[in-house]
Amino acid sequence: MTMKTSPPVQEGAASNEIKLACLRVGPAFYALDIMGIREIIRPLQIVQVPRAPTYVDGVITLRKTVIPVVDLRRRFGFTPISEPRERIVICAVDGRIIGLVVDEVSEVATFARDEIKPAPYYMAGTDSEFFPGVCRHKGTLLLLIDWRKILSSDRSIDAEHIQK
């Protein structure tokens, strides 16, 4: 009897790469690891929730699932806008589903892990923990979002200050 063996797992190219969704929120550009993203949808009707934090727009219903929606403009300290936004990024965070409202999702790009650099020294303030790294894409600096920390902390985040 012959045993079938699976091919060896290749270290290197695949494990050395990371796919990031490139986002715009207000005047700034960000990157989000696609491993936490379930899907990206057009805006749906949002139902406001009483006593929710100021950065929570409310909830949406997507395929019979009620999902809380966080406005990243307000979460990052940018001025909210009243016009409809471009996309809601549906993320899975530690077994919970959440929607992140962003102004734009431009693309999903593949980066070598060594292209992700630690946040610069001038970002060493208290808000830098939410943005652990930076990378360049097509001449634009992207702040890598640690979505677990952003969503698990109630502390306000001043991303506008970090961008300057």
Disulfide bonds with the S-S distance in Angstrom:
none
